[in-house]
């Protein structure tokens, strides 16, 4: 006689060495467990794929539970729980008291064999009868209550309140239910009870219920685990990985149904002869093989089969095979658990074996106790390997080196076995050292969890209605956009006519640019670009001929806020200082070069080199400038400095510069669009239509200054309260209303106002308006572009929000992304409606049935926002179907364009006359 070696558990001195060979294949090393973990991870990926799911054993069923509890849930709920030896009905009160507390009252009903083995109608009528009895007991029949249905069998769900049974497990064999919607069956049975009014809002697996119960107490809980009569796990998966469900935003709880892991033979090398014998004698041979290796329903039977063979070999009970060892199901999990209570020595084991008429010796008791330990230890090991695979996937989804998370657990094996929980915890932590895992035991998990899921579903439905109501004014239907297009067209006409131009909001300013470049331009030119918080000075070298090219050198200078909002003299002195720095930097301070001045503010021009500022936009407020000629102001500032002289040939709006730059590449370009910090358009108009300028021949570029569209109230019906708040808080209230709905300078502020409102409504950030969210301008438009990026996971969205001081949940991030989306989409749609008015006007000017035209575009919103350009193009196509519009991105349009206009203006007289008025 000598010690039996098991690798994990110390063995008694009385063990028989030959016994060890029966247990060898049940012992699993860490290397084997890591291999099982990798196999399960591969099955998870297979189960999540639309094409591979049909052949996957681990079905990875979407539960349509998209959100964990956030503590704001409240109300009275009912829950019913079908899946074990007893049916349970629950009343759950959820309190919104800041403590996330709830109260559970339950009643248990037996599930007779005639119900679990009968037909479907009888089963659901029994459930409805029990619920009716429970509601009468609790005096609830007068109330209309939402109900969560815990149904602990694999179902394919297409929505939260619908589930088609795939297969029965756990000895249930009810006829006529498989492949049908179990919620419909329950509702039909409930309708027969005219005295109760119950609304079934959610179908929940017991694993999901466990996760949700524990998630109510610990918001880190994102895994649910059942280890009892059956076994299963669920976890929160990223929507972008779930090909079985439409959408890629947020997360959804996946019910893995891992009991079927290995049904395709993936675990055959680990299954022993006893596993195979047990499976052949089961109600569902070849199915749920992983469950048969680890759940309490089968572990007692596995122990019986091992003991039977050992006895037949003469290694136990003096070779006497008792009736107990020959009777299937005679050794149950409760016996195995009791025999493993090592602290009580061998007394429990001897007593249980004696009751089974086995009359053991002390050596027999040691060996049997050891068999029980190895069988239950293997169960814990395999469960740990699969759980470790899920935890690893969660960590990788979050792109974390180390992750803290909580696993909610329920089930008799975990709760009642003396050592199971400790073994499971230890092995999991050894297999995934990069995860700090808390294991949280669920109290009445499946019932309370179903109520919590129902509470969350009701909260989300209420939230959805309120969010939809908040964002509805931003969703402009096609008929509204057509109305905007028509009103823009009318405003364009007002601006062109002599008698209405003075009162027109869309000023339609003549630029005195009467053509586009023809490729003969050449020389060196300076260009200035003023239109935002940065000011650029450029040296542009233009070559003509076969190898025509444009080379540019530039330097960017900041314009401090105090200069933007100081005096005009300070502003232009600062501009000249920047020019001096650039000339010195380039080594050309002594050269007198022709200069084009891109000045991206509304100017009334009397000629190509004269521009009177109509009014500041984009945050500029410099005094003594409005009504003044900006070219004269620049010349005076150069004279004050008295260091160099420049020949200012042209003052140009950035839209005109953009059109000219693209016109250099594509002669069909006759429209320039800026969609960036500001919003504006220019286009080539027939001279005969420009009443405020003499002459009827040819064309002239008109700077529409369409940002002021709506200043007369014509689009007030589509402005939201958020638009009005942004306008009232701006530097120019009541002005540039269209620009404030379409340009990058204001979109972030509109989003901030919406977020504040949603937070005050309790729909975001747990109702807490943070100090950072109160800061005007904190939500820059660049954050919209980042947040709306299709390549950005919600975890990265949360990081952006955290940088802004906004502590968001996954659900918050989804809402913020949606808000950004509707605001930027509205901007693109409105911009598209305005542009459609212009291309339609161009088509009518030419008198053609179909127009082909190019729009030169510049601006950060168009360039950097992930969806703005596409939505803009689609809208123009919808609203101007007879126009084939090509959008050409301008490379440095405002600087290069100013130089090209300067080159044209500074050329030979005949060229000037040909191109410029």
JOQUI-V518653 format. One record per residue. N is the residue number from 1. PSI is psi in degrees with one decimal (NA if undefined). OMEGA is omega in whole degrees, 0 to 359 (999 if undefined). Layout:
# JOQUI-V518653
n=[N:N]
psi=[PSI:PSI]
omega=[OMEGA:OMEGA]
This chain:
# JOQUI-V518653
n=[1:2:3:4:5:6:7:8:9:10:11:12:13:14:15:16:17:18:19:20:21:22:23:24:25:26:27:28:29:30:31:32:33:34:35:36:37:38:39:40:41:42:43:44:45:46:47:48:49:50:51:52:53:54:55:56:57:58:59:60:61:62:63:64:65:66:67:68:69:70:71:72:73:74:75:76:77:78:79:80:81:82:83:84:85:86:87:88:89:90:91:92:93:94:95:96:97:98:99:100:101:102:103:104:105:106:107:108:109:110:111:112:113:114:115:116:117:118:119:120:121:122:123:124:125:126:127:128:129:130:131:132:133:134:135:136:137:138:139:140:141:142:143:144:145:146:147:148:149:150:151:152:153:154:155:156:157:158:159:160:161:162:163:164:165:166:167:168:169:170:171:172:173:174:175:176:177:178:179:180:181:182:183:184:185:186:187:188:189:190:191:192:193:194:195:196:197:198:199:200:201:202:203:204:205:206:207:208:209:210:211:212:213:214:215:216:217:218:219:220:221:222:223:224:225:226:227:228:229:230:231:232:233:234:235:236:237:238:239:240:241:242:243:244:245:246:247:248:249:250:251:252:253:254:255:256:257:258:259:260:261:262:263:264:265:266:267:268:269:270:271:272:273:274:275:276:277:278:279:280:281:282:283:284:285:286:287:288:289:290:291:292:293:294:295:296:297:298:299:300:301:302:303:304:305:306:307:308:309:310:311:312:313:314:315:316:317:318:319:320:321:322:323:324:325:326:327:328:329:330:331:332:333:334:335:336:337:338:339:340:341:342:343:344:345:346:347:348:349:350:351:352:353:354:355:356:357:358:359:360:361:362:363:364:365:366:367:368:369:370:371:372:373:374:375:376:377:378:379:380:381:382:383:384:385:386:387:388:389:390:391:392:393:394:395:396:397:398:399:400:401:402:403:404:405:406:407:408:409:410:411:412:413:414:415:416:417:418:419:420:421:422:423:424:425:426:427:428:429:430:431:432:433:434:435:436:437:438:439:440:441:442:443:444:445:446:447:448:449:450:451:452:453:454:455:456:457:458:459:460:461:462:463:464:465:466:467:468:469:470:471:472:473:474:475:476:477:478:479:480:481:482:483:484:485:486:487:488:489:490:491:492:493:494:495:496:497:498:499:500:501:502:503:504:505:506:507:508:509:510:511:512:513:514:515:516:517:518:519:520:521:522:523:524:525:526:527:528:529:530:531:532:533:534:535:536:537:538:539:540:541:542:543:544:545:546:547:548:549:550:551:552:553:554:555:556:557:558:559:560:561:562:563:564:565:566:567:568:569:570:571:572:573:574:575:576:577:578:579:580:581:582:583:584:585:586:587:588:589:590:591:592:593:594:595:596:597:598:599:600:601:602:603:604:605:606:607:608:609:610:611:612:613:614:615:616:617:618:619:620:621:622:623:624:625:626:627:628:629:630:631:632:633:634:635:636:637:638:639:640:641:642:643:644:645:646:647:648:649:650:651:652:653:654:655:656:657:658:659:660:661:662:663:664:665:666:667:668:669:670:671:672:673:674:675:676:677:678:679:680:681:682:683:684:685:686:687:688:689:690:691:692:693:694:695:696:697:698:699:700:701:702:703:704:705:706:707:708:709:710:711:712:713:714:715:716:717:718:719:720:721:722:723:724:725:726:727:728:729:730:731:732:733:734:735:736:737:738:739:740:741:742:743:744:745:746:747:748:749:750:751:752:753:754:755:756:757:758:759:760:761:762:763:764:765:766:767:768:769:770:771:772:773:774:775:776:777:778:779:780:781:782:783:784:785:786:787:788:789:790:791:792:793:794:795:796:797:798:799:800:801:802:803:804:805:806:807:808:809:810:811:812:813:814:815:816:817:818:819:820:821:822:823:824:825:826:827:828:829:830:831:832:833:834:835:836:837:838:839:840:841:842:843:844:845:846:847:848:849:850:851:852:853:854:855:856:857:858:859:860:861:862:863:864:865:866:867:868:869:870:871:872:873:874:875:876:877:878:879:880:881:882:883:884:885:886:887:888:889:890:891:892:893:894:895:896:897:898:899:900:901:902:903:904:905:906:907:908:909:910:911:912:913:914:915:916:917]
psi=[142.3:175.9:144.9:126.1:125.2:-11.2:-24.1:-39.5:129.8:137.6:155.8:156.5:-11.4:5.1:150.0:125.4:-36.3:-22.7:-29.5:-32.8:-22.6:-20.8:-7.9:-46.3:-9.0:-13.8:129.0:122.9:167.5:-34.8:-42.1:-41.1:-38.2:-34.6:-41.1:-41.5:-45.1:-39.4:-41.2:-37.8:-41.6:-38.4:-35.1:-46.8:-42.3:-42.8:-28.1:-17.8:137.5:-41.7:-32.4:-15.3:-40.4:-30.8:0.9:141.5:-36.8:103.9:-17.5:61.5:123.8:134.9:-13.1:15.5:109.6:-6.5:141.9:160.8:143.5:4.2:-8.4:-2.5:147.3:160.1:179.6:135.7:152.2:152.9:141.9:147.2:109.1:123.8:-10.8:-157.8:-14.6:145.8:138.8:141.1:139.8:146.1:127.0:124.0:123.3:125.4:131.6:66.7:12.7:-7.3:0.4:52.6:155.7:161.3:129.8:128.7:130.9:159.2:136.3:139.1:140.2:154.4:91.5:156.2:-34.8:-21.7:-45.6:-16.1:10.6:-141.6:166.2:-43.3:-42.6:-40.8:-50.3:-28.8:-36.6:-43.2:-45.9:-40.0:-44.3:-42.8:-41.6:-43.9:-43.3:-43.7:-33.6:-41.1:-38.8:5.2:49.9:2.0:-19.2:-6.6:146.6:116.0:142.0:147.4:139.5:134.0:107.6:117.1:101.9:50.6:153.6:123.1:146.3:117.7:142.0:-10.5:171.6:-33.8:30.8:134.8:127.7:123.9:126.4:-42.6:146.9:150.5:-178.0:39.1:4.5:134.1:64.3:128.6:145.7:15.0:-35.6:138.8:17.3:161.0:114.9:-26.6:-41.3:-41.1:-41.3:-44.0:-40.8:-41.8:-37.4:-31.2:-22.1:-17.1:91.3:-15.0:-1.0:149.4:99.9:135.1:110.0:109.2:-22.2:138.2:127.6:134.6:151.2:-30.8:-43.6:-41.7:-40.3:-46.4:-43.0:-37.4:-49.0:-32.2:-25.3:-32.8:-26.9:108.9:-5.8:-7.9:117.7:17.4:137.6:139.7:131.0:126.0:94.8:-131.9:-40.2:179.9:144.5:165.3:151.4:162.6:164.8:112.2:150.1:131.8:-32.1:-15.4:-7.0:92.0:-10.1:-13.2:140.4:147.8:152.1:16.5:135.1:-156.7:163.3:143.3:128.9:124.5:105.1:-31.3:53.0:-6.5:-26.9:-0.1:127.9:-7.3:-18.7:9.6:3.3:-17.9:12.7:-33.4:-16.4:-13.0:136.2:174.0:-29.9:-38.6:-41.5:-40.7:-41.6:-44.7:-43.7:-29.3:2.4:172.6:-20.7:69.5:137.5:-1.3:152.4:43.7:-37.5:-42.3:-37.5:-14.7:-16.7:-13.8:155.1:-20.8:-25.6:-16.0:-37.9:-41.1:-36.2:-43.6:-42.9:-43.6:-37.9:-46.5:-37.5:-46.2:-39.9:-37.2:-43.7:-28.2:-0.4:16.2:-12.3:151.6:34.7:27.2:8.8:114.2:111.2:167.2:-34.6:-40.9:-21.5:-10.1:117.7:132.4:2.2:-36.2:119.8:171.5:-33.1:-33.0:-43.1:-46.5:-44.7:-38.3:-15.5:4.6:80.9:-27.0:-25.5:14.5:-139.5:1.0:-44.0:-47.2:-46.0:-41.7:-44.2:-43.9:-35.5:-40.6:-27.5:11.3:38.4:-18.3:70.7:155.1:174.0:-39.4:-39.9:-42.7:-42.3:-45.6:-43.7:-43.3:-38.3:-41.3:-46.9:-42.7:-46.1:-40.4:-47.0:-31.4:-39.5:-40.5:-48.4:-38.8:-48.4:-40.9:-42.0:-39.3:-45.1:-40.7:-39.4:-35.0:-42.3:-44.9:-39.7:-41.4:-42.5:-45.8:-42.1:-37.9:-38.2:-4.4:44.8:143.6:-34.2:139.2:139.3:130.7:169.2:138.5:119.8:131.4:142.1:167.3:142.3:-38.2:-45.3:-39.6:-39.7:-22.9:134.1:-26.2:-3.3:-48.8:-45.9:-41.3:-45.6:-49.3:-46.0:-44.2:-41.5:-47.9:-29.6:-35.9:-30.3:74.7:-14.0:1.8:124.5:103.1:129.6:133.1:120.9:118.6:129.8:132.5:118.5:47.9:-51.1:-39.1:-52.6:-37.6:-39.9:-39.2:-39.6:-42.7:-43.3:-41.6:-43.3:-41.9:-41.5:-39.9:-44.9:-38.0:-42.3:-44.7:-43.0:-43.1:-41.8:-37.9:-43.7:-41.1:-37.2:-40.4:-11.2:-41.3:-15.6:-13.3:87.5:115.0:169.0:-36.5:-33.6:-40.9:-37.2:-38.4:-41.5:-43.0:-45.7:-39.1:-36.7:-43.3:-43.3:-40.5:-34.4:-44.6:-41.5:-41.9:-26.0:-21.8:140.1:-44.7:-21.6:-10.7:-38.5:-34.3:-4.3:142.5:-38.5:103.9:-21.2:61.5:125.9:139.0:-12.9:18.3:116.0:18.7:177.9:162.8:151.8:4.9:-5.3:-3.5:142.8:162.2:-178.2:136.9:149.7:147.7:139.7:145.9:104.9:120.8:-1.9:-154.3:-14.6:146.0:133.8:143.0:133.3:145.5:122.8:125.4:117.8:127.3:140.3:-175.4:-161.3:-37.1:45.5:143.1:164.8:120.0:140.2:142.4:131.1:162.7:138.8:135.9:140.7:148.9:106.4:155.2:-38.4:-26.0:-42.1:-33.3:20.8:-137.4:159.4:-38.9:-43.3:-39.5:-49.9:-28.0:-39.3:-41.4:-44.7:-36.5:-42.0:-40.4:-44.2:-44.2:-41.1:-45.1:-39.7:-41.9:-38.3:-7.8:33.7:32.4:-26.8:-10.8:137.7:105.1:147.2:142.3:136.4:133.5:104.2:113.8:100.9:50.0:156.5:121.0:143.7:118.2:140.9:-17.7:179.6:-27.4:23.3:126.4:115.8:122.7:122.5:-43.3:147.4:152.9:-178.6:32.5:-4.0:142.1:21.9:133.0:161.7:30.0:-40.1:130.8:-2.2:154.9:114.4:-28.2:-43.8:-41.4:-38.2:-43.4:-42.6:-39.3:-38.2:-41.3:-39.7:-37.5:-37.3:41.6:-27.7:168.8:145.1:151.0:97.2:106.3:-37.5:141.2:129.9:139.3:151.3:-30.0:-40.2:-42.7:-41.6:-46.6:-42.6:-38.8:-47.4:-32.3:-27.0:-31.5:-33.3:106.5:-16.5:-1.5:112.8:14.5:137.9:131.5:131.2:122.0:85.1:-129.0:-41.8:-179.1:128.9:162.2:144.9:160.9:161.1:113.6:146.7:132.7:-33.0:-20.1:-9.3:90.1:-22.2:0.1:138.2:147.3:146.8:-2.9:143.5:-158.6:161.2:143.5:128.4:125.1:104.1:-33.5:53.7:-5.2:-26.5:-0.4:129.6:-9.1:-18.2:6.7:1.8:-17.0:22.0:-28.9:-17.5:-2.6:136.4:172.5:-27.2:-38.7:-41.5:-37.8:-42.7:-44.1:-47.8:-29.7:2.6:173.8:-18.5:66.7:139.1:-5.7:153.0:44.9:-40.1:-42.1:-36.7:-11.5:-11.5:-11.0:156.2:-25.4:-24.0:-16.9:-41.3:-37.5:-35.9:-45.4:-45.2:-42.8:-40.2:-43.6:-39.3:-45.5:-46.1:-35.8:-42.8:-28.8:-3.2:16.7:-6.6:152.0:36.6:27.5:7.5:113.0:106.5:162.4:-38.0:-36.4:-22.2:-12.4:119.4:135.2:-1.5:-30.5:84.2:156.2:-26.2:-29.3:-32.3:-47.8:-42.6:-46.4:-35.1:-0.7:129.2:-24.2:-6.0:121.2:160.1:-28.2:-38.6:-33.7:-42.9:-36.5:-39.4:-44.4:-36.6:-36.3:-29.5:5.4:19.0:110.0:102.2:152.2:175.9:-42.0:-40.7:-43.5:-38.7:-44.2:-44.5:-43.0:-38.9:-42.0:-47.9:-40.8:-44.8:-33.4:-46.4:-35.1:-42.6:-41.7:-45.9:-38.6:-43.2:-41.8:-40.7:-36.8:-42.3:-42.4:-35.5:-36.4:-38.9:-43.8:-34.3:-40.3:-42.1:-39.6:-44.6:-37.9:-42.0:-16.4:36.8:154.2:-32.4:132.5:135.2:123.4:154.4:138.1:120.5:130.7:139.9:167.3:140.9:-33.6:-45.8:-40.3:-41.7:-25.0:135.3:-20.1:-15.1:-49.1:-41.2:-46.2:-39.7:-49.0:-43.8:-39.2:-44.0:-41.2:-38.9:-42.4:-18.1:67.0:-16.9:7.7:125.0:103.0:123.6:132.1:124.4:120.0:126.9:129.4:106.6:51.5:-43.8:-38.1:-51.5:-40.9:-41.1:-40.2:-39.9:-42.3:-40.0:-40.4:-43.3:-45.0:-30.5:4.8:-166.3:156.1:-41.5:-33.0:-40.3:-45.9:-31.6:-33.9:-34.3:146.0:NA]
omega=[180:183:173:184:180:177:182:190:178:186:181:182:184:182:179:184:183:181:187:183:177:186:187:185:177:181:186:178:178:179:178:181:176:177:176:178:179:178:182:177:179:179:177:180:180:181:181:184:180:183:185:183:183:181:180:176:176:195:176:188:175:182:185:167:189:187:174:178:178:178:181:179:178:175:178:182:172:174:172:189:180:179:181:182:177:173:183:173:184:164:181:173:179:186:175:186:181:181:182:181:178:181:185:172:189:171:183:178:178:172:185:182:180:176:183:179:185:179:188:181:180:181:185:173:177:178:181:179:179:180:178:178:181:181:177:179:183:180:184:188:180:184:169:187:173:184:172:186:174:183:194:178:184:179:171:182:173:172:186:186:180:179:179:181:178:181:174:172:173:176:174:178:183:184:171:182:182:181:175:179:185:178:177:180:179:180:180:179:180:181:179:178:184:185:178:181:185:180:181:185:187:170:189:169:182:178:178:177:178:179:183:177:181:177:177:180:183:186:174:184:179:175:174:184:174:173:181:177:171:177:180:176:173:178:180:181:176:182:184:179:185:183:182:185:178:177:180:180:173:183:174:178:178:174:189:189:187:178:182:178:180:180:178:180:185:181:185:180:181:180:182:176:181:176:183:180:178:182:182:181:183:179:183:182:178:181:175:186:178:178:181:178:186:186:185:180:187:187:178:179:178:177:181:182:178:181:180:182:179:180:178:178:179:182:180:171:180:177:181:181:182:177:181:181:180:186:179:177:183:175:183:181:180:177:180:180:182:182:179:179:187:181:180:178:183:188:179:182:181:181:181:181:178:178:179:178:181:175:187:167:178:178:178:181:179:182:180:179:180:177:179:181:182:180:181:178:178:178:181:180:181:177:180:181:180:178:178:177:179:181:178:179:178:181:180:175:183:180:180:173:179:186:170:179:180:176:175:186:172:177:185:181:180:186:192:180:188:187:188:184:182:179:181:181:185:183:179:183:178:182:180:181:180:179:173:190:170:177:185:181:181:174:182:190:189:180:179:180:178:178:179:177:179:178:178:180:180:177:181:179:178:178:182:180:182:177:179:180:180:186:183:181:180:184:187:179:186:182:176:179:176:178:177:179:181:180:176:180:179:181:176:181:178:183:181:185:184:187:182:187:183:183:183:176:175:197:177:187:175:181:185:168:190:178:179:183:179:177:181:183:178:178:177:183:170:174:174:181:179:181:180:182:176:179:182:171:185:166:185:177:183:176:180:177:184:180:183:182:175:176:183:174:182:176:183:179:178:172:183:181:182:176:179:186:177:178:178:180:179:180:184:173:178:179:181:176:179:178:180:179:182:180:179:180:181:180:183:186:182:185:174:185:173:187:172:187:173:184:193:177:183:179:172:185:174:176:183:184:176:180:180:182:178:179:180:172:172:174:177:181:184:185:174:179:183:183:181:177:185:177:177:180:178:179:180:179:177:179:180:181:173:178:183:178:181:180:183:188:187:169:192:170:183:177:179:177:178:179:182:179:180:177:177:180:186:182:181:181:180:177:175:181:170:175:183:176:174:179:181:178:167:178:179:182:176:182:182:180:183:187:185:177:180:175:182:185:174:183:173:177:177:173:189:191:185:178:181:176:180:179:177:177:187:177:181:183:177:176:181:177:179:175:181:179:179:180:182:180:183:179:182:183:178:183:175:186:178:178:181:176:189:188:184:183:189:186:179:180:175:178:181:180:178:181:178:181:180:179:178:177:181:184:182:170:178:176:183:176:184:179:181:180:179:185:178:176:183:184:183:182:178:178:175:181:180:184:183:181:179:182:187:176:182:178:178:175:178:179:177:180:177:176:179:180:182:182:189:169:176:180:177:182:179:182:180:180:179:179:178:182:183:180:181:179:178:180:181:180:179:178:178:179:178:181:178:178:182:181:176:177:179:180:180:177:182:180:181:179:180:184:170:185:179:175:174:186:172:177:185:181:179:185:193:181:187:185:188:185:180:181:178:181:180:182:178:180:179:188:178:187:181:181:175:188:174:178:183:181:181:174:179:186:188:180:180:181:178:179:180:178:178:178:179:182:183:183:181:185:182:178:178:181:181:188:185:177:999]
